[in-house]
């Protein structure tokens, strides 16, 4: 069996988003099972056109010339082309290999109001946001979605967005984001909360940093970096002197155990983003029995397993979770949720079952 994963990124060569993390995890685990895996992504930094990564072959094309994907899609000669969210690449795969199976996992469908937030708080520039909108939503993407052999979503709550965006009338089955569940958890003896993610403007990490002086007996750990170096420099100038705030910078979770150790120790994960799909950081935190404090509430994980700061009341939410160790039973409930729905090997089992079923239909 040959599988080709199509994505706007992979977690390597300086790119570190949730889509890329999921793509790398799925590709790595499929390769470990003896499946031949290709990933086609835009080239970043010092990435070569052909790379080997975790047992899969990564084929890169120039970021500003997606038509260069066409020969790569043919070269990998896959049985199934699996888009990690729909895009112009989904359309190109169908054009390049019309006699193969094509499926998608919807990871973060964006309505108009979501794109509006992206424009208001761009990670790079408004021009980059416009290019992403064109690539993800406009360039022959909707016709490609209609022709797919299989449509799935990363989390059940996305079905409502998909109804609004595409007019789907049936609930899509899920192909969840895989997560390694920690079986040996040891929480820090003193209150510890963390932020894990990009320090981009849409993620609003400054709201997390502002909490630290208000809770001097709590240790705050911020993992990540911004895509805009000037914005990151301004954050570090403003908050580097806060005594109970540790700014770790970027941590490569595929080549270091540092992130696992931080989540293992932390009591609470704080997510301050203005909008999200289903963040991998939330799932990884729940897999380490962390409670969730967040303004966004995908699949109601903050409501059920922490505190939903719907009005931006992060200070009140943190105090509520810390009082009488309220975070602990909520983190335990979240741990069971992730173990049942997102456990790594069970999710990969489901991917393989979907692929095998599609190939039997050929």
HELIX and SHEET records of a PDB file:
HELIX    1   1 UNK A   18  UNK A   32  1                                  15    
HELIX    2   2 UNK A   66  UNK A   68  5                                   3    
HELIX    3   3 UNK A   69  UNK A   76  1                                   8    
HELIX    4   4 UNK A   88  UNK A   96  1                                   9    
HELIX    5   5 UNK A  112  UNK A  120  1                                   9    
HELIX    6   6 UNK A  126  UNK A  133  1                                   8    
HELIX    7   7 UNK A  134  UNK A  138  3                                   5    
HELIX    8   8 UNK A  141  UNK A  146  1                                   6    
HELIX    9   9 UNK A  158  UNK A  166  1                                   9    
HELIX   10  10 UNK A  201  UNK A  203  5                                   3    
HELIX   11  11 UNK A  205  UNK A  212  1                                   8    
HELIX   12  12 UNK A  229  UNK A  239  1                                  11    
HELIX   13  13 UNK A  258  UNK A  265  1                                   8    
HELIX   14  14 UNK A  280  UNK A  286  1                                   7    
HELIX   15  15 UNK A  298  UNK A  300  5                                   3    
HELIX   16  16 UNK A  301  UNK A  305  1                                   5    
HELIX   17  17 UNK A  314  UNK A  322  1                                   9    
HELIX   18  18 UNK A  323  UNK A  325  5                                   3    
HELIX   19  19 UNK A  326  UNK A  341  1                                  16    
HELIX   20  20 UNK A  344  UNK A  360  1                                  17    
SHEET    1   A 7 UNK A  50  UNK A  53  0                                        
SHEET    2   A 7 UNK A  56  UNK A  61 -1                                        
SHEET    3   A 7 UNK A  36  UNK A  42  1                                        
SHEET    4   A 7 UNK A   2  UNK A   6  1                                        
SHEET    5   A 7 UNK A  80  UNK A  84  1                                        
SHEET    6   A 7 UNK A 101  UNK A 106  1                                        
SHEET    7   A 7 UNK A 150  UNK A 153  1                                        
SHEET    1   B 6 UNK A 245  UNK A 249  0                                        
SHEET    2   B 6 UNK A 219  UNK A 223  1                                        
SHEET    3   B 6 UNK A 192  UNK A 196  1                                        
SHEET    4   B 6 UNK A 268  UNK A 271  1                                        
SHEET    5   B 6 UNK A 291  UNK A 294  1                                        
SHEET    6   B 6 UNK A 306  UNK A 308  1                                        
END                                                                             
